[in-house]
Amino acid sequence: MRKKLTIVLVLLLVISSVSYASNWRYVFDSWNQHPEILEGLVPTHAIMGGGYDGLSFIEGNRTELQLLLGLGYSQRKIWQDPTNGSVITDNPLIYDVFQSDSKIRVSQGFLKSPVPSKDLWTAYIGVENTMEIYKDSMVVGSTRQNGTATHAVSSIADWFSSYGVSPSNNAYYPDFGTNGSAMLQTTLVAGLTLDMMDDKIVTQNGLVSDLSLNYGPSILNSLLDGTASFYSITSNTEIAKTLYSLKAGKTNNAFSVVLADRFNVNWTDGSAVPLSVQGPISLGNKVRGYASWTYNTQFTVVNNLDLRICGPEPWSQGFFPKVTLFLDLGYGAGNYFNTTVSSSNFLASTGVQGTLVLFDSLTLGYQVAYLFTNDNYVYYGNPIVGSVTMALHF
């Protein structure tokens, strides 16, 4: 009897799993590349997982639980003097990061969007954990062009020592802490999204806007060597309009032109803003042609204007060439993070990006940007900056 009951329970579990399989979906979050590994042409760190929407708290609106995991290796290149926090334009700190991530998110939709199968409003909360272990660069001893001169890549300890300090006795690199080796970071996330964007990859029409708050309290961010205490408020809005669209047959795209504009505002502050937070929100990262971890002040506002020209889908939907003409304007002000050094910067760039879109999700290409103002510190003094681009989206 017990054996039969066990078999019945197993069968019920299998049937339940199969019936709920459609409630799961793949969720991609982000990826990074290490510039010293195959010239940065392959992902070396990625965060992804699954989303489950089998529960519904509001009839007709989506409720979803997301569980994401990440693992990988990446490089950071930081441009602040560890003795006073001022900006340096050559010989940055270059080091590697081994990183593991976990993210738990819960979202709830409200009302129906004019776009089929979408919620108009979605509220979300989450907890994000990142474990970082800091390593000397894999190219220690090799020379690299950084800024105005060529320098040998130093170890972490030697770089700080050249300024007469160590990773543990400066306030501008809070991630390193006592031993300069590891940090466990916990961030609380909440936000609200308005979605009226009809995005068919080759055509986009509508608006999507997101307002988010990230909060990293010191009580949750001082468990290992490094420390963090910060908050970050971000508003990001994108508007798109298809100017022209021509079909090849009934479904495939022959030619389309889309005008899109993205407006981003961010305010970040705190007694210890970690470098993992600084990179994505830095003005240099958001204005194309400049570099991450540069122009990293408390306040940033950026407008990215795109004219996207999508070519034919010769074999199947989601496989096509795309050319993007862009004009970026950005302004940053306030103190550089973790310092009393204030600055204001206006960045502007224009350029072209040629990409190949594969299966609606992967884009590979090359971008050339002309910098109207200031400098990309890696290519100091050169107003024309070229770079390989890769992106994955689902």
SULMO-V93640 format. One line per field, one symbol per residue. ss: DSSP state (2 for helix, 1 for strand, 0 for the rest). phi: phi as a letter, one per 40 degrees, with the letter a starting at -180 (. if undefined). A space follows every 50 residues. Layout:
ss->???
phi->???
//
This chain:
ss->02222222222222222220222111111111100002220011111111 11000000000011111111111111110100000010000011111111 11111111111100000011111111111111111100000011110011 11000222222000002220000000000001111111111111100110 00011111111111110222000000001111111111111111111100 01111111111111111111110022222220222200000000001111 11111111110000000001111111111111111100000111111111 11111111000111111111100000222000011111111100
phi->.cccccccccccccccccccdccbacbbbaabbcccbffgcbcbaabaib bbbcbbcbdgbcbbbbbbbbaibabbbbbbcccagccbbafccbabbcbb babbbbbbcbgbcccdgbccbbcababbbbbbbcbddcbdgccbcbgcac bccccdcccccccgbbdcbbccbcccgcbgbaabbbbcbaaabbbbccbb gcbbahabbbbbbbbbcccbbbcbccaaaaaabbbbbbbbaccaabcbgc bccbaabbbbbbbbbabbaicaccccccdcccdcccbchcbcgbfcbcba bbbbbbbbbbccccbacgbacabbcbbbbabbahccdgbbccabbbbaaa ibbbbbcbfgbbbbabbbbbccbfbcccbdgbcbbbacbaabab
//
